[in-house]
Amino acid sequence: MQKFATMSLHDQVDEIAPDGAEIRLLSRIHGGSVCHCTLAAGVTSRAVRHKSVEEIWYFLNGEGEIWRRLSGHESIAAVRPGVCLTLPPGTHFQFRNTGTGPLSFLCVTIPPWPGKKEAVRVKDYWV
């Protein structure tokens, strides 16, 4: 039998993502997981792609940009509170904080994040 889970966002960082973002773990179920991600002001992530997971990001605070490339399609999108975006499996992506405060978002991963070997480093769009 599956149990209920109730979590609160905590101050301490659980881990640093392969792209460089601070990760605070929230809930995990059979089909997916969710975490809170933060990128400090003026910071640009490392570009990566995921082997098998897809993600949905919902931005809570800050300002920034995300670069995405998949199957010959490439785009840059502005991100700010209220923006929601998707990262299908295999998407090359890199994001940066262009604001003066933290850039934070919720990240839903489907299926749940399998571990650090899931992310593969790719060529940076922004240096």
N, C-alpha and C positions, 0 to 999 in steps of 0.2 A: 504494500500500500504506500502511495506517495504521501509525503508529509507536507504541511504548509510551511512556508518560510516567510519571515518578516525581517527586513534589514534596514539599517539606517546608514546614510553616507557618513564615513568617518574621515578624520583629518589625515591620518597616516597613509602614505602611498604603499600599496601592496606590491607593485612591481613597476618597472619601466618597460613599456611596449617596445618591440623591435624597431618601431619608427621613431622612438624617443619620447613619446607622450607618457605622462604620469597616469597610472591605472589604479583606480580604487574599485575593487570587486564588489558587486552587488549580488544579484540572484542568479541561480543556475537551475534549469530544469532539463528534462530529457532532450527537448527539441532545440534549446537555445540558451544563451547566457546574456547578461547585461552588466555593463560596467560604466563608471564615470571616468571620463578622460579629460586631462588638462594639459595644455601647452602654454608655457610662460610667454609673457610679452616679448615680442621681437624674435622669437625662436621659430625656426623652420625645421620640420620633421625630416627624417631620412625617407627616401622613396622606397616603397616595398610593393609586393603583390602577395596575395594569399593563394595558397595552393587549392584549397577546397571549401573554405567557408565564405559565406556572403554576409554583409553587414548592412545595418541601417543606422545612421547617425542622426541625432536630433540635438541641435545646438541650443545651449542654455545661456551662455555669457560670452562676451567678447566679439571681436571682428577678425576675419581672416579670409583666406582663399584656399581652395583645394583644386589640385590638378588631377585629372583622371584620364587614363587611356586604356582602351580595350578593343581588340579586333579592328584596328584602323580608325576608330573613333576617339577623338581627344577633345577635352574641354577644360576650361578653368571656370570655377564658380565662386562667387562671393558667399561667405558664410557669416551669419549673425544669429542672434536669438530668434528662434522660430523656424529656421531653415532645417529641412529634413532631406537627407540624400541617401542614395544606395551605392554599395560597392559590390557588384557581382563577383563571383569567384574569378580569379585571374586578372582582375583590374590592377594596373599599375597606378599608384597614387602617392601623392605627397601634399602636405598641407602646411600652412604657415599662419602665424599670428601676426596680424598687421596693426593690432590695437595697442593700447597702453596698459591693459590689464590682462588677466588670464583668459584664454580661449577654452571654454569647457563645453562638453557634449556628452550625451548618453550614447553608448554604442551597444546595439543588440547584435549578437553573433549567432548565426544559424548554420550548422549545428553549433553546440557550445565550443568555445575556443579549445583546440586540441593541444596547444603547447607552442613553445618558441620556434620549433622547426616548421610551423605553418607559414610563417612570413619569410619571403625570399627577397633579399636586397636587389633592387634594380637601379638603373642610372637615374640620378637626381635630375629633376626638371629645374629646380632652383638650386643654385650653389650657395 
